[in-house]
């Protein structure tokens, strides 16, 4: 299940990158390089790209959150890194033998 979500997340990320790069930029620096006269209906293409980008972005966020929730379920105990280091220091230090009287 986790592998399927990882693959879906990567595919969604690639699609999202492509959709963002296909959109017409406001500054004109990263557009398609075509004038607006070449498109029959530039508004409909813009609306389609905007809507599809928002849908893919929402799916990407949902898949990312579900991956986090699945990975947190695999952990049996939650412990901070500092607590782990302190336990290692305590267990690795030599103990002073008790004196017998």
C-alpha positions in Angstrom: 0.0 0.0 0.0 2.8 2.4 0.9 4.6 1.6 -2.4 1.6 2.4 -4.4 1.2 5.8 -2.6 4.8 6.7 -3.1 4.6 5.9 -6.8 1.3 7.9 -7.1 2.9 10.8 -5.2 5.9 10.9 -7.6 3.6 10.8 -10.6 1.4 13.5 -9.2 4.5 15.7 -8.5 5.7 15.3 -12.1 2.3 16.1 -13.5 2.0 19.1 -11.3 5.5 20.4 -12.4 4.5 20.0 -16.1 1.1 21.7 -15.6 2.8 24.7 -13.8 5.4 25.0 -16.6 2.7 24.9 -19.3 0.8 27.8 -17.9 1.3 31.2 -19.3 3.4 33.3 -17.0 2.3 36.8 -16.1 5.7 38.3 -16.9 6.1 36.5 -20.2 9.5 35.1 -19.4 8.6 31.4 -19.1 5.5 31.1 -21.3 5.1 28.7 -24.2 6.8 31.3 -26.5 3.7 31.5 -28.7 1.6 34.6 -29.2 -2.0 34.7 -28.0 -3.2 34.8 -31.6 -2.2 31.2 -32.2 -4.7 29.9 -29.7 -8.3 29.7 -30.7 -9.6 30.1 -27.2 -6.8 31.2 -24.8 -9.2 31.7 -21.9 -10.5 28.2 -22.1 -7.0 26.8 -22.2 -6.0 28.9 -19.2 -9.1 27.9 -17.2 -8.5 24.2 -18.0 -4.8 24.5 -16.9 -5.7 26.4 -13.8 -8.5 24.0 -12.7 -6.4 20.9 -13.5 -3.4 22.3 -11.6 -5.6 22.9 -8.5 -7.0 19.4 -8.7 -3.6 17.8 -9.1 -2.2 19.9 -6.3 -5.0 18.8 -4.0 -4.4 15.2 -4.8 -0.7 15.6 -4.2 -1.3 17.1 -0.8 -3.8 14.4 0.1 -1.3 11.6 -1.0 1.5 13.3 0.9 -0.5 13.5 4.1 -1.6 9.9 3.8 2.0 8.8 3.3 2.9 10.6 6.6 0.0 8.9 8.4 1.0 5.5 7.1 4.6 5.9 8.1 3.7 7.1 11.6 1.6 4.0 12.0 4.7 1.8 11.5 6.4 3.3 14.5 5.7 1.5 17.7 7.0 4.1 20.1 7.6 7.7 19.6 10.8 9.0 21.2 12.8 12.1 20.5 16.3 11.9 19.3 17.6 13.6 22.4 16.0 10.8 24.6 17.7 8.2 22.5 21.1 9.8 22.8 20.7 10.1 26.6 19.8 6.4 26.9 22.8 5.5 24.8 25.1 7.6 27.1 23.6 6.1 30.2 23.9 2.5 29.0 27.4 2.9 27.6 28.9 4.5 30.7 30.8 2.3 33.2 29.0 1.7 36.5 30.7 2.0 39.8 30.7 -1.2 41.7 28.9 -1.2 45.1 31.2 -1.6 48.1 30.6 -4.6 50.3 31.2 -4.0 54.0 
